[in-house]
Amino acid sequence: MRERLFTPRLRVKSLEELNVWLLDKCIAYAKAHRHPKQVERTIWQMFEEERGSLVHYVGPFDGFDCVPASVPKTCSLPSALACRCAFPFPTD
């Protein structure tokens, strides 16, 4: 999706303008493309069917954890950290 939506690089005046543009593009994509598992229907049709089952989230959404860290010259992460980033849930 990154290449599809952000190439060439967008120029917007505000986050609100970007959000409106992204919403329009995502809806257009969903209406024009088939669902990967239910190929007889579009992504938008599946979304409309499932919309009533979605739960509206109220409250702040803390979707990330910012931790200052230094990166080695090779830009590689220790395997334990890489695993923790890729799989944030306990693997025991």
N, C-alpha and C positions, 0 to 999 in steps of 0.2 A: 504494500500500500504506500510505503514511503515514496518510491519512485513514481507511482501513479499520481499521487496527490501533490508532491512537493518538487517535481521536476518540470519545468525550470523553477528555480527558487522564487518563492512568493514575496511580494512586497505589499504589506498591509500597514495601515496607520494605527491599528489598535488590536488588542486581543479579541474584542467584541467582533470586529470586522473579520478576523481570522476564523472565529468560531462560526459565524454565519456562513462564510464561504465553505468551511469544512462540512458543516451540516448539509448544505446543498449538494456538495460533491458526493458525500457518503450516501445520501438518499438516492441520488441519481445512479450511483454504482449498484446499490441494492436492488433498484427497480430493473436494471438492465442485465443483471447477471444471475445465472442459475445457482440454486443452493447446492453445495458440494455433495450432500447425501440424498437430498430429495430433488433430483435433477428435473423433474417435471414442473417444479415451482421455482419462483425467484426468491432471492434472499429477503426481499421486501414482503412478499406474501407470507413467508414463514414468520417474519417479525410481527406482522399484523396479527397472525393467528396466536402467537405467544404473548402478545402485548398485555393481555388481561392477567397473565400469570406473573408478570414482573412486579417486584416490590419496590415502591418508591423509598429511597434512602433519605432520611432526614438527619442532618447533623454534619459536622466536619468530616472530611475524608482525608485521612493522612495516608496517602498512597506511596510514600517513600520514606527512607531513613537516610539522612545525610551524615556521613561520618568522614571527617578529614583523614586523609591517608596519603602516604607517599607511594609513588609508583616506580618500580625499578626501570632502568634504561631499556630493558627488553619489553616493557609494557605487559609483562605476564603476571598473572595472579597466582599466589600459592594455591595448590590444588584444593586444600581445605576451604579456603575462602571462595574459590570459584564454584565449588560444589554448593556451598551455603548460599551463594547468590543465585545459582540456577535452580536450586531446590530449597526454598526457604522453610520448608516444613521438616520436622524431625524424620530422619530416614531409618531410625531404629525399629 
